[in-house]
Amino acid sequence: MESITIGQIIGAISTLTILGGVLVFLSKIYKKVIETNNKIENNDLLTKTNLKATKVMLDHFIEDKIGNGEFKEARREIDKVLIGK
């Protein structure tokens, strides 16, 4: 049976320490990516909500016959964006 030297034990410990550090570093990167993705999804949801609210307001302008062609064109553009999503 071979005997394990102190150098081999230290080498194994240092290798495991390096691997552990790399895993911790990668987990931090992954966490940042998830946080960024959540922020993007929240911003996307807020944008959609704002577009829907604007569409409702434009619909009221158009129904009251106050709105002109600009409002109708803006409503069509908003519809295109909402349908595209």
Steps between C-alpha positions, in 0.01 A plus 500: 500500500629842411532765762358845438739785555423835655577664165231296329248591770586871467478472121156341521379763748626784281333349192171467687533858629554632148202304367285625787603860427417460133157358589429788739606752235278334237204492738537876558502560125192280461320689777574833327368365170177386668457840672556682171253274324237570769556876461456471123179302544367760748585784261332312215187452712494869593542599135212276394281642777581856397424420137166345595409805712595731214290292263197534731547877518533524121187288460310749715629792293399325179156402635429857609593613146760732648782296358627551149716288273803530729323320783375226270849450358649487851239243600587283199871517588428402860282211380784385274745502794259320735411238240870457417577413862 
